[in-house]
Amino acid sequence: MVKRSLDIILYKISIFNLLTFRKNNNFIKNNKVTFNYSTKISPEYNKQDNNSYYLHPYYITGFVYAEGCFTTSIFIDERRVTKWQVKPIFKISLHNKDRKILEALQRTWGVGNIHKHGKDSIEFRVSSIKNLKVIINHFDQYPLITKKLADYLLFKQSIVLIEKKEHLTMEGLLKLVGIKSTLNWGLSDKLKQSFSNIIPAERPEVKLSEIKDIRWLVGFVEGEGCFLVVIQKSKSNKKTYDISLRFTITQHNRDSELLLNLLNYLGCGKHSSSRNEVTFITSSFSDIKNKIIPIFDKYPLLGTKKEDFEDFKKVAELMELKDHLTEEGIKNITLIKSNMNSKRISY
């Protein structure tokens, strides 16, 4: 009887957990089965922060737009008939403090290695054709919607040529160099000298498609967004300060269309541009409170930017209580600001 009662209790707990897991999030619980986007269930954010979650596929696509790189390494190798070796590479480089994002990505895809990249940085890298097919499969199902889609399509062309062993011939090598010349920022000076008469591949024309899932935006913001607290001397009263909040996203001007699209998608903000950059800015307290903060409450960030958001939210709460109009409140907000973004202390 005791055992039966225990079984009933455990059954009810499992049903409760299943219902809880169905809430939308950017993370997907590790249930120790072969990963399949269509069969995973999205849980609550892991409060214990043990990083045992898979990432939502749309979050991955948004994050890769911000931080990912599709490239082809071409270097001298005297053992080859062509004297050159070709290696396609997908990589993401981050600061050490955001290692758990790369660990979650590695867990989700089941491929890739994470290694030290610099004094304070690490890199997630996939270079074998077998494992790169996992990457290709992801972006075929959950495509990039920006200019980086063109880089992905060129990268995919390179993999097709390598699979056919064309990189082992001079004709195939020249095709790959031509593709690389229009991929990302083009050829290095050394490759330009070695392949001075190369014919560049035609860069695919891509059009901006709509954002299909809010988690794409969250992944994108994880890499490119910024939560700012601005403290300035008051123009009306030199003895006090004006405090405001800003949510910004800055991109190269080639992706200005994307940021213009965000204005409509979020229903707030404005667009500004300089010589090489475009910036999406939201500074209206009402929009920040009612549109921006609710997004990241419901779909939490994963990296250290989550801590910046939480501080940003604390300041918003203090401002709503009018604490920013008091001397003590200004001191509290100044203290919060002093440990945000690049000034954050990580343990």
N, C-alpha and C positions, 0 to 999 in steps of 0.2 A: 504493500500500500504506500509506504514511504517512497519507494522507488518510482511508482507510478505518478505520485504527486510531483516528484522532482522532474520527471519527464515532461509533465504538463507545463510546469513553470518554465523549463528550458525552451519548450516549443513556443510559448507565448512571447518569451524574450526574443526568439529568432524572428517571429513575425513582426514584432515591434522594430527590430533592427532593420528588417527588410524595408518596411515602410519609411523609416528614417532615412535609409540610404537612397531612397528615390528622389530626395530633394536635389535640385540642380546645383552643381558646383564645378570648379575647374579641375577637380581631382577625382580619381576613380579608385576605389578600394582594392587592395591587393588580396585576391582570394585564391591565389596559388593555382590558377588554371591558365592554359594557353591564352594569351591576350587576344581579344577580339573586340574591336570598338563597338560592335552592335550588341554584344551580350553583357557588357559591363554595367554595373549600377553605380550611380553617383552618390556618395555619402555626404554627411556633414564634414566641414573642415576639421582636420585632425587637431584637436585642442592640445594634445600631448606633444605635438610637433615631432613625432618620431619618423616622419618622412616615409611612410609606408604606402603612399598613394601613387597611382598612375595619373598621368595628365590627360585632360580631355583633348581630343584631337584638334578641335578648333582653337583651343588655347595654344597648342603646339604650333599651329600654322601662324597665328598672330605673333607668337614669340620669335619664331624663326625669321619672320619678315624683319623684326627689329634687330635680331642678333646673329642670325645664321649666315653662312657663306657657302655657296656652291662654287667650287674651283677645280682646276685641273693643273696638277704640278707636272711640268715638263723639264727634265734635267738630263745632263750628259751621263751616259752609261756606255762605256767602251765595249761591254760584253754584248750589246745588242747589234743587230745587223745595221740598224739605222744610226747607231751610236747615241740614241736618245731613249729615255724611258718616260712613260706617261702614267700618271697615277691620279685618278679622279678622287676628290676629297670633299666630304661634307663636314663642316666644323662650326663650332660655337665657342667663342672665348669669353669668359666672364671673370670678375673678381673672385678671389677665394671665398669671400663671405657668402656668395650665392651658389656654393657647390651643390646644395641640395636640389636646386632646379635641374642641374645636369644629371644628378643621380636619379631623379624622378623620370627624366627623359630617357635615360639609359634603361631604367626598369620598364618603362612603357614600351619602348621599341624592342627591347631585348638584344640590342646590338650597340656597338661603339665602345670606345675606351676614354677614360678621363685621366689626364696627366697634367703635370705642372707645365705651365706655359711661360711664366715669367716670375718675377719676384713676388708679385701679389695676385697672379692670375692663373687660371686653369683652363684647359681646353677639352671639349668633347669632340671626338673625331671618329669618322667612319670612312674607311678607304677600300675595303674589299668589295668586289663586284657583287658577291653574294649578299653581303650586309647592306650595300647601297640599294639593293632591290627593295628592302624594307622601307627605306626612305622614299624611293620612287612610288611605291604603293601608297604611302601615306599622302603624298602631295597630288597623286592622281585622284584620290578620293576626297581630299580636303585641300583644294588648290589655293595657291597664293592669289591674291586679288590685286596686286600692285605691280609696279615695274619689275620687282624681283621675280615675277613669273617668267619674264623673258630670260633671266639668268638661269632659272630652273630648266626651261625648255632647251636651252643651249647645252647645259650640263647633261641633260638626258640624251641629247644627240651624241655627245661624247661617249657616254656609256654604251650606247648601241654600237658605235664604231669599234669600241674596245672589245665588246662581246663577240664581235665578228672577226676579231684578231687583226683588224685593219691597221691598228697602231704599230704592228710589227713590220709594215711596209712603209717605204718613203712616201708613197702617195697618200696612205692613210694618216701618216704622221703630219703631213702638210695640211690635211683637212682639219686635224685636231688643233694644230697651231692657229689655223684660220678661225676656228670656233673660239679658242681662248682669246684671240685678239679682240673679240667683241663681248667677251664675258667679263662682268664686273668692270674693273678699271683698265683692262687690256693687258698687253704684253709688257714684261720688264724690259729695261734697256738692253740687257744681255740677250734676251730672246729676239728683240728687234734687230740686233746686229747679226745674229745667227740666221734669222729668217727674214732678210730684208725685202724679199720679193713676194712675201706671202699675200694671198688674196683673202681678206677678211670675210668671215661668214656673215650672212645677212641676219641681222638681229630681229627676232620675231616682234611683230607689232601686237601689243596687248592693250586691251581696254580695261579700265577699272570696272569691276563688277561689284555688286552690292555686298555689304557685310551680312553674312547669313546667320551669324550666331554671336551673341554678346560676349561669349568667351574668347572669340577672336580678338575683340577689342581689349579684353583683360590681359591676354598674352602679349599683345602689342604694347600696351601701357607698361607691362612688367619690364620691357626693354627700353622703351622710349619716353614714357610719361614722366612727369615731374610734379610733385606736390610742394608748393612753396608757401611760406609765411613771409609776408613783406611788412617790415617795420620802418616807417619813415617819420621824420620830424613833421609835426602838424603845421600846415600853412597858416591856419587860423590862430593857433596858440603855440608859440615856439617852446613852451615849457612842457609840452606833452607830445604824444606820438599818435600817428594814424596807423592802424593795423588792418591789413587785408589779406585775403587768401587768393592764390592763383593755381589753377591746374593747367599745365601746358604740355604740348607735344611738339617737338621740333624735328623737321625733316629736310633733306636736300630738296631744292626747288623742283627737281624732276618729279617728285611725288606730291606736288601741290594739290592735284586733283583729289587725292585721298583725304587730305585735311579739309578741303572744301566739302567733301562728302560727309565728314564727321559732324560738320555744322548741322546738316539735315538729320543725320542719324541720332545725335544727342539732343537736338532741338535747343542748343545753346552755344555760346561762345562766339569768337570772332577770329578772323584770319589776318595775319600780317606777314609781310615778306621783306627780305633784304636781298642782297646781291645773289647769294648762293643758298639761302635757307628760307623756309616757310615755317610759320608757327601757328598752332591752334592754341588759343588762350580762352579760358573761362575764369572770370574774376567776379562775377555777380554772386553775392553771398546767397541769394535766393536759389540760383541755379546750382551752386555748389552743394547747398544743403538738400535740395529736393531732387537733383538729377545725378550729380557726380558721386556723392557719398553713398547713396543707396546701392549703386552698382557694385562698389567694392565691399560693401557690407554683405551683399547677397552672394557675390562671386569673389572670394578673397584672393588677393595676391599671394604668391608663395615665397618670394625672396625677401631681401632686406627692404625692398620698396614697400612691403606690407607695413613695416615699422614706421616708415615715413608717412604712410597713409594714416596710421593710427594716431600719430602725433598731429597730423593735419586735422583729423577729426576732433581731437581734444581741443585744439584751438578754436575750431568752429563751435564747439559746445560752450566754450568760455565766452565767445563773442555773442552767442545767442542769449547768454545770461547777462550780457553787457559788462562782463568783467574787464574787457579790453579798454573800458573807459575809466578804470581805476588804476592807481599807481601800483597796487599789489598785483592786479591782473596783468598789467603790462610786464612786470617782472617775471611772472609765471610763464607768460607767452614767450618772452625773450629767452628764458631758460629752455623751454621746449624747442624753440627754433635752433638753439646753439648745438643741438645734437641731431639735426636732421640732414638728410642727403649726404654730401661729401664729408660733413663734420661728424657723422654718426660713429660712435665707438662700438665696435663689435667685439664680443667675447667668445 
